[in-house]
Amino acid sequence: MGASLILGAMTVRTTPPFRADHVGSLLRPPGLLRAREDRAQGRISAAELRAIEDEAIRKVVKMQEDVGLRSATDGEFRRASWHMDFIYQVGGIEKTAGNMAVRFRNEKGVLEFTPAALHIGEKLRLDRTIFGDDFTFLKSVTKNRPKLTIPSPSMVHYRGGRAAIDQTIYPDLDAFWADLTTKLGIALRGDYIKDSDGAGTSGLLGFPANPGMDLLSATLTLNYHPVPNVKIQPEVRYDHTSLAGGFDGRRNRFVLGAGVSYLF
């Protein structure tokens, strides 16, 4: 009794998602860590630190290309925290002292770490493209697909909750969420119903009595917030049924609709 294994050539993907990838953060080289400490102590300038970062990024990008990855990140070499360094650049958010201690254990013993904290003391705003210059540099030094990790908007609330938001600025959290997230969004929903014997659709939903059918629906909705408490939702839905003549003599139909919600 035996078994054989046949290996075939795997096709190479040239567009995402790639077969092999990584999130973004890579181990900082010792020279970069020393440069960050030198900058914190005032021994080098911001321009000198950036030049050291540039060189470290060139090397780590080449490493990603050499191992065969199709995308490339800057290793997050310009960041101390992958998400907080991004969040701190949102207008209205400032650094504040953290008061939560987190303990890690390794072979040397217990290490205590205080996560970065924030305070929202002004209306949120976007003054510039965050990490725009960093991404432009990354694009210039790689032939791969460049990518950058960014946190979701909910991370701003997650890091401190209501206590981190000045109540004189945002007495109502709906206004906070409206400023933090986009006023315009798109949602896509799909539904599939397999009614094998017709018990779920016969005489219901406008369908005639039938021995069974498949129903497929896809709905595209536009969510628009002109003001924080109002949501306008125009949408289009596509329906398909396997039942001949299911929709007034047709198998397919499009339905347009709209809704307005007031949040209170």
Secondary structure, 3 states (H helix, E strand, C coil): CCCCCCCCCCCCCCCCCCCCCCCCCCCCCHHHHHHHHHHHCCCCCHHHHHHHHHHHHHHHHHHHHHCCCCEECCCCCCCCCCCHHHHCCCEEEEEECCCCCEEEEECCEEEEECCCEEEEEEEEECCCCCCHHHHHHHHHCCCCEECCCCCCCHHHHHCCHHHHECCCCCCCHHHHHHHHCCCEEEEEEEEEEEECCCCCCCCCCCCCCCCCEEEEEEEEEEEEEEECCEEEEEEEEEEEECCCCCECCECEEEEEEEEEEECC
